[in-house]
Amino acid sequence: MTALKSLICALCLFPLAQVAAAQSGDQVDRADLAALDRMGMEVGTYAAEYLGGYGDLFEPQMLVKLGVIAKQRAIAHTCDGFEVDMERYNTAMDGLLRPIIDMIKPPEDGGAAINLPFTIAMSAYSMLLGGNIASGAAAPDEMCALGSDLRDALAGGDDEALLIWTTAD
């Protein structure tokens, strides 16, 4: 398991608990989950099914990384002490979406390029962001506590490129 997957599982960010349970054969009873975890799992599962509906167009890691970025945006929206650094955000999103953007080639006849894969990816991101903002509204203390753990886990590691907050506390 990669460091990123371990991080996401440890932080209970969306559908990975359900995915891990499906792989182990154990069922996750949603009623046993805290509201924040249950909401995150529902939104993440829906986004995973949405992207999965496009076959192999999107690598599974894309959903996880979109989820990490969306979680940070929602935490910044909900919690004091978390400010989005727009340069870091733009760099993280560009790094994640660049393979999709590079697939978009304008036709030689000068017509419009088809950007459907980019639109699909951004739709998934928007789902994750909206779900996380709603989760933060429902359980702000839990969301804000998660923010400190997320900042610590991303800072200085291989996945620091996904850290979109200003680095000063």
Summary of the structure (lengths in Angstrom):
residues: 169
radius of gyration: 16.5
end to end distance: 29.9
largest distance: 57.0
contacts: 502
relative contact order: 0.19
helix: 70%
strand: 1%
